[in-house]
Amino acid sequence: MKQFFTKTGWLIAIILVVSALSMLFTGIIQMCMKSIGSMNGAEIPEDILLGASGSIGVALAAITLWLAMRRSAKWGFYHCERPAGMAWRAVFILFIFATCRVVLPAIWAYIPFTTGDSGTLSTEPLWVKIALGVVLAPVFEELLFRKDILSLLLHKFTWQWSVGLSAFLFAIIHGYNAEGFVSCLFAGALFAILMLRTGSLMTCIAAHGLCNLEALVYNMLEDSGCGIIVMVDGHSVYNVAINVIGLIVMVACAIYLWRNDCGVASCH
C-alpha cells in the first residue's frame, strides 16, 4: 500500500507540474499577444489567440521538462536497443490512421448511446490551422507526452502502465466530449507504443501530423458538402464504403504487426 501511494503521489506531482507549466506559459503568451495587438490597434481573433497561446504554452512546458531531464543525473530518457524497422513503422502509422480516423468515428456514429458531434468548426485562416494543428501541435505534444512524460513514468511504472497513464493525460488535456476522450485515449496509447517500439520521436510526430492533417482535410470536405461524408444520428462520418475499407486496413495492419513484432521488452 505504501508503494502504491508513493507511485500515486509521484504521478500526481507530474500532473501538477505539467499542468502548472502549461497554464503559466499559456497565460504569459496570451498576455503578450493581447499587448502586441493593443499596441498596434488590432484585436487578435479568439481562435488564433487560444490556439497559438495553447500550442506555444505546451511547447514551452515540453522544452522546460526536456531541459530539466537532460541536466538531471536521476532522470534519463529511455532508449530502444532493438528498434522496429521502417516497414513496421509505416504499417503501424497506417494502423493508427485507420483506427483513430476512420474506424473509431464510425463506431461513435453507429452505436446508439453516443452524443453526436459537439462544437463548431474554427474560423482560423488555413495557414494558421496548418501551422498549429499539423506542425506545432504534433511536434510539441509528442515531445511532451511521448518523450518527457513517458520517460518519467517509465522510471516508476511498467511500460504497460506508463503507456496507459501517458495516454490518459494526453486525452484529459484535450478537453473533448466522451467520444473525443476515448479517441484521444486510443491515439495516445498507440503513439506511446510506437515510441517504445521505435525510440523515434520523429516517427511519432509523423503519425500525429498525418492524423491532424486528415482531420483538417475532413473538415474542409465536410464544409464543402462532399458526398463521401454523411450524417448519421447527428454524427458527421465517412460513408459506409470508406468505413469498410478502413476496417479492412486496420485488421490487415494488426495481423502484420502481430506477426512481425518483437516486443517492447528491449526498450527502457
C-alpha positions as CSV (number, residue, x, y, z in Angstrom):
1,M,0.0,0.0,0.0
2,K,2.8,2.4,0.8
3,Q,4.4,1.7,-2.6
4,F,1.1,2.4,-4.3
5,F,0.7,5.7,-2.5
6,T,4.3,6.6,-3.3
7,K,3.8,5.9,-7.0
8,T,0.4,7.7,-7.0
9,G,1.9,10.8,-5.3
10,W,4.7,10.8,-7.8
11,L,2.2,10.6,-10.7
12,I,0.1,13.5,-9.2
13,A,3.2,15.5,-8.9
14,I,3.9,15.0,-12.6
15,I,0.4,16.0,-13.5
16,L,0.5,19.2,-11.3
17,V,3.9,20.2,-12.7
18,V,2.9,19.7,-16.3
19,S,-0.4,21.5,-15.8
20,A,1.2,24.4,-13.9
21,L,3.9,24.8,-16.6
22,S,1.4,24.7,-19.4
23,M,-1.0,27.1,-17.8
24,L,1.8,29.5,-16.8
25,F,3.3,29.7,-20.2
26,T,-0.1,29.8,-22.0
27,G,-1.2,32.7,-19.8
28,I,2.1,34.6,-20.4
29,I,1.8,34.1,-24.2
30,Q,-1.9,35.3,-24.2
31,M,-1.0,38.5,-22.3
32,C,1.9,39.1,-24.7
33,M,-0.3,38.6,-27.8
34,K,-3.0,40.9,-26.4
35,S,-0.4,43.6,-25.6
36,I,1.1,43.4,-29.0
37,G,-2.4,43.6,-30.6
38,S,-3.3,46.6,-28.4
39,M,-0.1,48.4,-29.3
40,N,-0.9,48.0,-33.0
41,G,-4.6,48.9,-32.6
42,A,-5.8,45.4,-33.6
43,E,-7.8,42.8,-31.8
44,I,-6.5,39.2,-32.3
45,P,-9.3,36.8,-33.1
46,E,-10.1,34.4,-30.2
47,D,-9.5,31.3,-32.3
48,I,-6.0,32.4,-33.1
49,L,-5.3,33.7,-29.6
50,L,-6.3,30.5,-27.8
51,G,-4.8,28.2,-30.5
52,A,-1.5,29.9,-30.7
53,S,-1.1,30.5,-26.9
54,G,-2.1,26.9,-26.1
55,S,0.3,25.4,-28.7
56,I,3.2,27.7,-27.6
57,G,2.4,27.1,-23.9
58,V,2.6,23.3,-24.3
59,A,5.7,23.8,-26.4
60,L,7.5,25.7,-23.6
61,A,6.3,23.3,-21.0
62,A,7.7,20.4,-23.1
63,I,11.0,22.1,-23.6
64,T,11.3,23.0,-19.9
65,L,10.8,19.4,-18.9
66,W,13.2,18.2,-21.6
67,L,15.9,20.5,-20.5
68,A,15.4,19.5,-16.8
69,M,15.7,15.8,-17.7
70,R,18.7,16.4,-19.8
71,R,20.5,18.1,-16.9
72,S,19.4,15.7,-14.2
73,A,21.5,12.7,-13.2
74,K,18.4,11.0,-11.8
75,W,16.1,11.3,-14.8
76,G,17.0,10.0,-18.2
77,F,15.2,9.3,-21.4
78,Y,14.6,5.7,-22.3
79,H,16.1,4.2,-25.4
80,C,15.3,1.2,-27.6
81,E,18.0,-1.4,-28.2
82,R,16.2,-3.2,-31.0
83,P,14.0,-0.6,-32.7
84,A,11.5,-1.8,-35.3
85,G,12.3,-1.4,-39.0
86,M,10.9,1.1,-41.4
87,A,8.3,-1.3,-42.8
88,W,6.9,-2.0,-39.3
89,R,6.8,1.7,-38.6
90,A,5.0,2.5,-41.8
91,V,2.4,-0.2,-41.1
92,F,1.9,1.0,-37.5
93,I,1.3,4.5,-38.7
94,L,-1.3,3.2,-41.2
95,F,-2.9,1.2,-38.4
96,I,-3.1,4.3,-36.2
97,F,-4.6,6.3,-39.0
98,A,-7.2,3.6,-39.9
99,T,-8.2,3.0,-36.3
100,C,-8.4,6.6,-35.0
101,R,-9.5,8.5,-38.1
102,V,-11.9,6.0,-39.7
103,V,-13.0,3.1,-37.5
104,L,-13.5,4.9,-34.2
105,P,-15.5,7.8,-35.7
106,A,-17.7,5.2,-37.4
107,I,-18.3,3.4,-34.1
108,W,-19.4,6.6,-32.5
109,A,-21.8,7.2,-35.4
110,Y,-23.4,3.8,-35.5
111,I,-23.8,2.8,-31.8
112,P,-26.9,4.2,-30.1
113,F,-25.7,5.8,-26.9
114,T,-23.1,8.3,-28.2
115,T,-23.9,12.0,-28.1
116,G,-23.2,13.3,-31.6
117,D,-20.8,16.0,-32.8
118,S,-20.1,18.8,-30.5
119,G,-18.7,22.3,-31.0
120,T,-18.3,24.3,-34.2
121,L,-15.6,24.4,-36.8
122,S,-12.9,27.0,-36.0
123,T,-12.7,30.1,-38.2
124,E,-8.9,30.4,-38.2
125,P,-7.2,31.0,-41.5
126,L,-6.0,27.8,-43.3
127,W,-2.3,28.7,-42.8
128,V,-2.9,29.0,-39.0
129,K,-4.7,25.6,-38.9
130,I,-1.8,24.0,-40.7
131,A,0.9,25.7,-38.6
132,L,-0.8,25.0,-35.3
133,G,-2.5,21.7,-35.9
134,V,-0.4,19.9,-38.5
135,V,3.1,21.2,-37.5
136,L,3.4,22.7,-34.0
137,A,0.9,20.5,-32.1
138,P,2.4,17.2,-33.3
139,V,5.9,18.3,-32.6
140,F,5.4,19.6,-29.1
141,E,2.7,17.3,-27.9
142,E,4.9,14.3,-28.9
143,L,7.9,15.9,-27.2
144,L,5.8,16.5,-24.0
145,F,3.8,13.2,-23.8
146,R,5.9,10.6,-25.7
147,K,9.4,11.9,-24.8
148,D,9.1,13.7,-21.5
149,I,6.1,12.3,-19.6
150,L,6.5,8.7,-20.9
151,S,10.2,8.7,-19.9
152,L,9.3,10.0,-16.4
153,L,6.6,7.4,-16.0
154,L,8.9,4.5,-17.0
155,H,11.1,5.4,-14.0
156,K,8.3,4.3,-11.7
157,F,5.9,2.1,-13.6
158,T,5.9,-0.8,-16.0
159,W,5.7,0.0,-19.7
160,Q,2.1,-1.0,-19.8
161,W,1.1,1.4,-17.0
162,S,3.3,4.1,-18.5
163,V,1.5,3.8,-21.8
164,G,-1.9,3.9,-20.2
165,L,-1.2,6.8,-17.9
166,S,0.5,8.9,-20.5
167,A,-2.4,8.3,-22.9
168,F,-4.9,9.3,-20.1
169,L,-3.1,12.6,-19.5
170,F,-3.0,13.2,-23.3
171,A,-6.8,12.6,-23.5
172,I,-7.5,14.8,-20.5
173,I,-5.6,17.8,-21.7
174,H,-7.6,18.0,-24.9
175,G,-10.9,18.5,-23.1
176,Y,-13.2,16.8,-25.6
177,N,-16.5,15.1,-25.0
178,A,-16.8,11.4,-24.1
179,E,-16.2,10.1,-27.6
180,G,-13.3,12.5,-28.2
181,F,-11.8,11.5,-24.9
182,V,-11.8,7.8,-25.8
183,S,-10.5,8.5,-29.3
184,C,-7.6,10.6,-27.8
185,L,-7.0,7.8,-25.3
186,F,-6.6,5.2,-28.1
187,A,-4.5,7.6,-30.1
188,G,-2.2,8.5,-27.1
189,A,-1.7,4.8,-26.3
190,L,-0.8,3.9,-29.9
191,F,1.6,6.9,-30.2
192,A,3.2,5.7,-26.9
193,I,3.6,2.1,-28.1
194,L,5.0,3.4,-31.4
195,M,7.6,5.5,-29.4
196,L,8.6,2.4,-27.3
197,R,9.0,0.2,-30.3
198,T,11.0,2.6,-32.4
199,G,12.7,5.0,-30.0
200,S,12.0,7.6,-32.6
201,L,10.2,10.9,-31.8
202,M,10.1,11.8,-35.5
203,T,8.1,8.7,-36.3
204,C,5.5,9.7,-33.6
205,I,5.4,13.2,-34.9
206,A,4.8,11.9,-38.5
207,A,1.9,9.7,-37.3
208,H,0.4,12.5,-35.2
209,G,0.8,15.1,-38.0
210,L,-0.9,12.7,-40.5
211,C,-3.9,12.3,-38.3
212,N,-4.2,16.0,-37.7
213,L,-3.8,16.7,-41.4
214,E,-6.6,14.3,-42.2
215,A,-8.8,16.0,-39.6
216,L,-8.2,19.3,-41.3
217,V,-9.0,17.9,-44.8
218,Y,-12.1,16.2,-43.4
219,N,-13.4,19.5,-42.0
220,M,-12.8,21.1,-45.4
221,L,-14.6,18.3,-47.2
222,E,-17.5,18.4,-44.7
223,D,-17.8,22.2,-45.2
224,S,-18.0,21.8,-49.0
225,G,-20.8,19.2,-48.8
226,C,-18.6,16.4,-50.2
227,G,-20.6,13.2,-50.9
228,I,-18.1,10.9,-49.1
229,I,-19.2,12.4,-45.8
230,V,-22.7,11.7,-44.4
231,M,-24.7,12.4,-41.3
232,V,-25.7,9.5,-39.0
233,D,-27.7,10.3,-35.9
234,G,-26.1,13.7,-35.5
235,H,-22.6,12.5,-36.3
236,S,-20.6,13.6,-39.3
237,V,-18.8,10.5,-40.6
238,Y,-17.4,8.9,-43.8
239,N,-19.8,6.8,-45.9
240,V,-20.1,3.0,-45.5
241,A,-17.6,2.2,-48.3
242,I,-14.8,4.2,-46.7
243,N,-15.6,2.8,-43.3
244,V,-15.4,-0.8,-44.6
245,I,-12.1,0.0,-46.3
246,G,-10.8,1.5,-43.1
247,L,-11.8,-1.6,-41.1
248,I,-10.1,-3.9,-43.6
249,V,-6.9,-1.8,-43.5
250,M,-7.0,-1.8,-39.7
251,V,-7.4,-5.6,-39.4
252,A,-4.7,-6.3,-42.1
253,C,-2.2,-3.9,-40.4
254,A,-3.0,-5.5,-37.0
255,I,-2.2,-9.0,-38.4
256,Y,1.0,-7.8,-39.9
257,L,2.1,-6.1,-36.7
258,W,1.2,-9.1,-34.6
259,R,3.3,-11.5,-36.7
260,N,6.3,-9.2,-37.1
261,D,6.5,-7.5,-33.7
262,C,9.4,-8.4,-31.4
263,G,8.0,-6.8,-28.3
264,V,8.9,-3.7,-26.2
265,A,11.0,-5.5,-23.6
266,S,14.2,-4.1,-25.1
267,C,13.1,-0.5,-24.6
268,H,13.9,1.1,-21.3
